[in-house]
Each structure stands twice: as structure tokens, then as C-alpha cells.
Amino acid sequence: MALVARDHPDDPVTSERIAASVKTNPVVIRRTLGLLSKAGLVQSYRGINAGWRLARPAEKISLLDVFDALEEGSQFGLHPTQPSQACPVGRGIGSTLSHVYDSIHETVRTTLASKTVASVLAEILESQRSSTRH
């Protein structure tokens, strides 16, 4: 999304261009962009200027928006098989780890909410400027 925001804020960028940047297949990019489109973060354009563009300004798209559009379930989870309730550790591990996982999940969401596509792009560009100065 940072590439789309930088290279083509007003003109669509192709999935092939994005795929070349991240060194993957355009089909993978199109699948991802489809999810982002369903979330209202990008729009697709057909015809001569076919491609993708941000659906709203980069300053108005948080990394949490992107995460929520792409998330396929919890990043942390308990094993589906319940441990032995006869074991004192097995009996208490689920609730203990659930509290830890909930805390991690909230910290991740708070951090992602504090960053936008625009702020990420700005950091990338500043990093590039700093590396060329040295």
C-alpha cells in the first residue's frame, strides 16, 4: 500500500508492478488487493489505466485497517485439544495463556492503530534519504 501511495496516489498501479516490487506472483497480489478492496481500502480500475489505487488518503488508512482486512484469525491460540484436567498445569494453562494472548493482541492492535500508510511511507522515504547521505 505504501508503494501505491507513493508511486501512484492519483493513478492506478498494476498488480504486476506491485508484485515486481515484493518479488511475488501478481495473482498473490490480486488476492490480497481483493481483500483490501472488500474492506474499502483500495479500488480497482479497468481499461487503459487499469490497476489499483487507495480508496482514501494514505493518512486516513491505519495499519490496523490493513491488518483487520487481511487477518485470518487469531495470531495466537490455544491447542484445540483440552489438556488433562487431572494435571494442575493442564487445568490452569488455558485461562493463563488466554490472558497473555489477549494482552498481546491488544498491544498489537494499539500499535497498528497508531501508524498510517502515510507514516510508514514517510519512514521508508526518510530511511532511504538517510542511507544515501552516509
Secondary structure, 3 states (H helix, E strand, C coil): CHHHHHHCCCCCECHHHHHHHHCCCHHHHHHHHHHHHHCCCEEEECCCCCEEEECCCHHHCEHHHHHHHHCCCCCCCCCCCCCCCCCHHHHHHHHHHHHHHHHHHHHHHHHHHCCEHHHHHHHHHHHHHHHHHC
